[in-house]
């Protein structure tokens, strides 16, 4: 219904089925951070398809292999699913992902 009424703009930047997991709204700077499978997106609030920035952050290959050896599904479990997007200060965001069952965290500078 939203598409038919022209009430929304769908995000077209991801056709890979990236399994979006977490969001961080930054109204002050007009952006939305989206955590997904192996990716972090920075979207423009006015037009989510304009000037999309993307960080590719996969789990380490050896962690993915360990995950698969443990009997987990390579496509739905053995990846770096971004779970935490938390403002740290005015210039950085704290980010954590599952890392194929070996969690990892870091800071992203928002330039």
GROMACS elastic network, one bead per residue, 0.5 to 0.9 nm:
[ bonds ]
;  ai    aj funct       b0    kb
    1     4     6  0.51381   500
    1     5     6  0.61545   500
    1     6     6  0.86173   500
    1     7     6  0.85446   500
    2     5     6  0.52179   500
    2     6     6  0.61596   500
    2     7     6  0.51566   500
    2     8     6  0.59524   500
    2     9     6  0.89328   500
    3     6     6  0.51553   500
    3     7     6  0.63297   500
    3     8     6  0.61184   500
    3     9     6  0.76412   500
    3    10     6  0.80393   500
    4     7     6  0.77620   500
    5     8     6  0.80725   500
    6     9     6  0.75942   500
    9    12     6  0.87859   500
    9    47     6  0.71033   500
    9    48     6  0.71509   500
    9    49     6  0.82196   500
   10    48     6  0.75326   500
   10    49     6  0.80565   500
   11    14     6  0.71842   500
   11    43     6  0.89228   500
   11    47     6  0.86945   500
   11    48     6  0.57883   500
   11    49     6  0.58868   500
   12    15     6  0.69500   500
   12    48     6  0.82229   500
   12    49     6  0.63307   500
   13    48     6  0.84847   500
   13    49     6  0.63986   500
   13    52     6  0.74297   500
   14    17     6  0.67511   500
   14    18     6  0.70219   500
   15    18     6  0.77480   500
   16    19     6  0.88222   500
   17    20     6  0.82864   500
   17    37     6  0.85561   500
   18    21     6  0.89986   500
   18    36     6  0.56136   500
   18    37     6  0.50070   500
   18    38     6  0.76765   500
   18    39     6  0.77069   500
   19    35     6  0.86920   500
   19    36     6  0.54508   500
   19    37     6  0.55992   500
   19    81     6  0.81377   500
   20    23     6  0.83593   500
   20    34     6  0.69185   500
   20    35     6  0.59026   500
   20    37     6  0.66908   500
   20    81     6  0.84229   500
   20    82     6  0.83000   500
   21    34     6  0.74995   500
   21    35     6  0.55650   500
   21    36     6  0.53273   500
   21    37     6  0.77514   500
   21    81     6  0.72614   500
   21    82     6  0.65391   500
   21    83     6  0.62178   500
   21    84     6  0.88315   500
   22    33     6  0.82561   500
   22    34     6  0.58518   500
   22    36     6  0.70749   500
   22    82     6  0.69867   500
   22    83     6  0.58533   500
   22    84     6  0.67173   500
   22    85     6  0.69940   500
   23    32     6  0.69694   500
   23    33     6  0.56424   500
   23    35     6  0.62092   500
   23    84     6  0.84606   500
   23    85     6  0.69014   500
   24    31     6  0.85951   500
   24    32     6  0.57824   500
   24    34     6  0.65452   500
   24    35     6  0.84592   500
   24    84     6  0.89720   500
   24    85     6  0.60869   500
   24    86     6  0.71714   500
   24    87     6  0.82383   500
   25    28     6  0.89407   500
   25    30     6  0.82258   500
   25    31     6  0.64714   500
   25    33     6  0.64305   500
   25    34     6  0.87527   500
   25    45     6  0.88297   500
   26    29     6  0.57470   500
   26    30     6  0.59644   500
   26    31     6  0.52535   500
   26    32     6  0.58701   500
   26    33     6  0.77808   500
   26    45     6  0.88149   500
   27    31     6  0.63431   500
   27    32     6  0.79057   500
   27    45     6  0.79233   500
   28    31     6  0.79969   500
   29    32     6  0.89900   500
   29    44     6  0.89865   500
   29    45     6  0.89457   500
   30    43     6  0.85195   500
   30    44     6  0.61002   500
   30    45     6  0.52241   500
   30    46     6  0.73682   500
   31    42     6  0.65270   500
   31    43     6  0.54085   500
   31    45     6  0.50315   500
   31    46     6  0.83291   500
   31    48     6  0.86312   500
   32    41     6  0.79296   500
   32    42     6  0.56954   500
   32    43     6  0.50323   500
   32    44     6  0.64350   500
   32    45     6  0.63101   500
   32    48     6  0.83873   500
   33    40     6  0.69296   500
   33    41     6  0.55342   500
   33    43     6  0.62890   500
   33    85     6  0.76702   500
   34    39     6  0.82771   500
   34    40     6  0.56501   500
   34    41     6  0.50150   500
   34    42     6  0.64891   500
   34    43     6  0.77690   500
   34    82     6  0.86178   500
   34    85     6  0.81154   500
   35    38     6  0.82555   500
   35    39     6  0.62947   500
   35    41     6  0.65973   500
   35    81     6  0.74676   500
   35    83     6  0.67021   500
   35    84     6  0.76441   500
   35    85     6  0.72012   500
   35    95     6  0.87691   500
   35    97     6  0.87464   500
   36    39     6  0.51807   500
   36    40     6  0.60645   500
   36    41     6  0.79416   500
   36    80     6  0.83234   500
   36    81     6  0.58219   500
   36    82     6  0.54320   500
   36    83     6  0.80348   500
   37    40     6  0.81995   500
   37    57     6  0.85738   500
   37    58     6  0.79036   500
   37    79     6  0.65889   500
   37    80     6  0.58489   500
   37    82     6  0.63437   500
   37    97     6  0.88796   500
   38    55     6  0.83447   500
   38    56     6  0.58503   500
   38    59     6  0.72167   500
   38    79     6  0.64233   500
   38    81     6  0.58979   500
   38    82     6  0.69862   500
   38    97     6  0.83748   500
   38    99     6  0.87734   500
   39    54     6  0.67289   500
   39    55     6  0.54998   500
   39    57     6  0.55138   500
   39    58     6  0.73184   500
   39    80     6  0.81425   500
   39    81     6  0.79641   500
   39    82     6  0.73150   500
   40    53     6  0.83254   500
   40    54     6  0.57117   500
   40    55     6  0.51348   500
   40    56     6  0.67598   500
   40    57     6  0.75210   500
   40    82     6  0.74079   500
   41    52     6  0.69674   500
   41    53     6  0.57038   500
   41    55     6  0.64869   500
   41    56     6  0.89264   500
   42    48     6  0.87296   500
   42    51     6  0.85734   500
   42    52     6  0.59413   500
   42    53     6  0.50594   500
   42    54     6  0.63648   500
   42    55     6  0.86402   500
   43    46     6  0.88181   500
   43    47     6  0.77354   500
   43    48     6  0.50611   500
   43    49     6  0.70984   500
   43    50     6  0.74394   500
   43    51     6  0.72230   500
   43    52     6  0.52232   500
   43    53     6  0.67918   500
   43    54     6  0.88405   500
   44    47     6  0.54529   500
   44    49     6  0.72963   500
   44    50     6  0.63650   500
   44    51     6  0.69586   500
   44    52     6  0.70041   500
   45    48     6  0.58481   500
   46    50     6  0.83736   500
   47    50     6  0.54878   500
   47    51     6  0.86551   500
   48    51     6  0.80378   500
   48    52     6  0.70995   500
   49    52     6  0.60329   500
   57    80     6  0.70992   500
   57    82     6  0.88954   500
   57    97     6  0.88683   500
   58    61     6  0.83175   500
   58    79     6  0.63881   500
   58    80     6  0.53101   500
   58    81     6  0.84304   500
   58    99     6  0.73038   500
   58   100     6  0.88423   500
   59    62     6  0.83646   500
   59    63     6  0.65420   500
   59    64     6  0.65021   500
   59    78     6  0.78941   500
   59    79     6  0.55530   500
   59    81     6  0.86870   500
   59    97     6  0.85286   500
   59    98     6  0.79979   500
   59   100     6  0.59108   500
   59   102     6  0.83340   500
   59   103     6  0.89936   500
   59   104     6  0.87079   500
   60    63     6  0.52583   500
   60    64     6  0.63835   500
   60    65     6  0.88062   500
   60    79     6  0.87039   500
   60    80     6  0.86623   500
   60    99     6  0.72222   500
   60   100     6  0.80488   500
   61    64     6  0.50659   500
   61    65     6  0.62576   500
   61    66     6  0.87127   500
   62    65     6  0.50546   500
   62    66     6  0.62413   500
   62    67     6  0.85838   500
   63    66     6  0.50492   500
   63    67     6  0.60960   500
   63    68     6  0.86531   500
   63    78     6  0.80263   500
   63    79     6  0.87796   500
   63    99     6  0.72401   500
   63   100     6  0.59427   500
   63   101     6  0.76820   500
   63   102     6  0.69832   500
   64    68     6  0.62640   500
   64    69     6  0.86516   500
   64    74     6  0.74314   500
   64    78     6  0.53192   500
   64    79     6  0.66377   500
   64    99     6  0.80228   500
   64   100     6  0.55748   500
   64   101     6  0.84883   500
   65    68     6  0.51177   500
   65    69     6  0.61634   500
   65    70     6  0.86411   500
   65    74     6  0.85476   500
   65    78     6  0.81493   500
   65   100     6  0.88789   500
   66    69     6  0.50115   500
   66    70     6  0.62402   500
   66    71     6  0.89331   500
   66    78     6  0.87938   500
   66   100     6  0.83392   500
   67    70     6  0.51383   500
   67    71     6  0.68590   500
   67    72     6  0.57922   500
   67    73     6  0.80506   500
   67    74     6  0.76056   500
   67    77     6  0.79513   500
   67    78     6  0.57061   500
   67    79     6  0.88510   500
   67   100     6  0.60864   500
   67   101     6  0.68700   500
   67   102     6  0.89886   500
   68    71     6  0.52329   500
   68    72     6  0.50602   500
   68    73     6  0.63977   500
   68    74     6  0.58894   500
   68    77     6  0.87154   500
   68    78     6  0.67792   500
   69    72     6  0.72825   500
   71    74     6  0.87922   500
   72    75     6  0.88840   500
   72    76     6  0.82141   500
   72    77     6  0.60916   500
   72    78     6  0.67087   500
   73    76     6  0.55708   500
   73    77     6  0.53252   500
   73    78     6  0.63550   500
   74    77     6  0.59015   500
   74    79     6  0.74211   500
   75    78     6  0.62675   500
   75    79     6  0.72543   500
   76    79     6  0.73588   500
   77    80     6  0.84814   500
   77    81     6  0.84034   500
   77   100     6  0.66618   500
   77   101     6  0.81748   500
   78    81     6  0.87257   500
   78    98     6  0.87456   500
   78    99     6  0.76666   500
   78   101     6  0.72524   500
   79    97     6  0.88978   500
   79    98     6  0.72502   500
   79    99     6  0.60098   500
   79   101     6  0.82201   500
   80    83     6  0.89479   500
   80    96     6  0.89684   500
   80    97     6  0.53594   500
   80   100     6  0.55671   500
   80   101     6  0.82767   500
   80   102     6  0.88178   500
   80   103     6  0.81354   500
   80   104     6  0.86164   500
   81    96     6  0.85214   500
   81    97     6  0.51814   500
   81    98     6  0.52658   500
   81    99     6  0.69350   500
   81   100     6  0.79011   500
   82    85     6  0.78129   500
   82    95     6  0.73288   500
   82    96     6  0.59114   500
   82    98     6  0.65412   500
   82    99     6  0.85367   500
   83    95     6  0.76756   500
   83    96     6  0.58777   500
   83    97     6  0.53586   500
   83    98     6  0.71118   500
   84    94     6  0.73913   500
   84    95     6  0.52376   500
   84    97     6  0.68361   500
   84   105     6  0.86292   500
   85    93     6  0.65100   500
   85    94     6  0.58510   500
   85    96     6  0.69862   500
   86    92     6  0.89545   500
   86    93     6  0.55559   500
   86    94     6  0.50710   500
   86    95     6  0.65270   500
   86    96     6  0.89783   500
   87    90     6  0.76831   500
   87    91     6  0.86471   500
   87    92     6  0.66191   500
   87    94     6  0.61152   500
   87    95     6  0.88549   500
   88    91     6  0.77165   500
   88    92     6  0.54953   500
   88    94     6  0.57185   500
   88   107     6  0.81575   500
   89    92     6  0.54503   500
   89    93     6  0.70108   500
   90    93     6  0.83678   500
   90   110     6  0.84415   500
   91   108     6  0.82995   500
   91   109     6  0.56906   500
   91   110     6  0.54328   500
   91   111     6  0.71461   500
   92   107     6  0.61490   500
   92   108     6  0.53330   500
   92   110     6  0.56824   500
   92   111     6  0.87390   500
   93   106     6  0.83865   500
   93   107     6  0.55511   500
   93   108     6  0.52238   500
   93   109     6  0.66732   500
   93   110     6  0.73414   500
   94   105     6  0.72535   500
   94   106     6  0.58850   500
   94   108     6  0.65108   500
   95   104     6  0.84561   500
   95   105     6  0.54482   500
   95   106     6  0.53660   500
   95   107     6  0.59387   500
   95   108     6  0.71307   500
   96    99     6  0.86546   500
   96   103     6  0.70803   500
   96   104     6  0.56495   500
   96   106     6  0.64611   500
   96   107     6  0.87400   500
   97   100     6  0.85546   500
   97   102     6  0.86251   500
   97   103     6  0.57152   500
   97   104     6  0.55832   500
   97   105     6  0.63425   500
   98   101     6  0.55048   500
   98   102     6  0.60640   500
   98   104     6  0.65346   500
   98   105     6  0.88533   500
   99   104     6  0.59198   500
  100   103     6  0.72973   500
